[in-house]
Amino acid sequence: MFRKLRVIRRTIAAALRTSRPVAYATLNGDIGAQLADGRLIRTGDILDRLGAGDLPDGQKSWYGRHVAKAYRAMHLGEDAQRVWVQHRTTGRWIRVFAYAPTDPALYAGLRSYKGTRHLVAVELAEVA
């Protein structure tokens, strides 16, 4: 009994000494590894690939909301995978959705949000 309590106390003490990046990487688990490998992407990643990385944060977040809405419509109301990431400007840890790179919701969000609608023509020109 005492041995079990000692292990629990040591585990808690070790958890309190870990850094934030290690703690959030642990929370992400395999999803974080898929995000690092490129098997999952964030909405900001697709904007960077299309050359729209310079959009203001407000427009990027609205694009993300449109993508999330399209994803829910395509998947019977379910949300995409969530992952902890560090915000690029503030450094705070936030939870964002992660999608497959070929998910149609990413492109439906481009078309439905007026701030990114101009990127659809760029995307189609690159495919052709």
Secondary structure as the mmCIF struct_conf table of DSSP 4:
data_model
#
loop_
_struct_conf.conf_type_id
_struct_conf.id
_struct_conf.beg_label_comp_id
_struct_conf.beg_label_asym_id
_struct_conf.beg_label_seq_id
_struct_conf.end_label_comp_id
_struct_conf.end_label_asym_id
_struct_conf.end_label_seq_id
HELX_RH_AL_P HELX_RH_AL_P1 PHE A 2 ARG A 17
BEND BEND1 THR A 18 THR A 18
HELX_RH_AL_P HELX_RH_AL_P2 ARG A 20 ASN A 28
TURN_TY1_P TURN_TY1_P1 GLY A 29 GLY A 29
HELX_RH_AL_P HELX_RH_AL_P3 ASP A 30 ASP A 37
TURN_TY1_P TURN_TY1_P2 GLY A 38 GLY A 38
BEND BEND2 ARG A 39 LEU A 40
STRN STRN1 ILE A 41 ILE A 41
HELX_RH_AL_P HELX_RH_AL_P4 THR A 43 ARG A 49
TURN_TY1_P TURN_TY1_P3 LEU A 50 GLY A 51
TURN_TY1_P TURN_TY1_P4 GLY A 53 ASP A 54
BEND BEND3 LEU A 55 LEU A 55
HELX_RH_AL_P HELX_RH_AL_P5 ASP A 57 MET A 74
TURN_TY1_P TURN_TY1_P5 HIS A 75 GLY A 77
STRN STRN2 GLN A 81 GLN A 86
TURN_TY1_P TURN_TY1_P6 ARG A 88 THR A 90
STRN STRN3 TRP A 93 ALA A 98
STRN STRN4 TYR A 99 TYR A 99
TURN_TY1_P TURN_TY1_P7 PRO A 101 THR A 102
HELX_RH_AL_P HELX_RH_AL_P6 PRO A 104 SER A 112
BEND BEND4 TYR A 113 TYR A 113
TURN_TY1_P TURN_TY1_P8 LYS A 114 ARG A 117
HELX_RH_AL_P HELX_RH_AL_P7 HIS A 118 VAL A 127
#
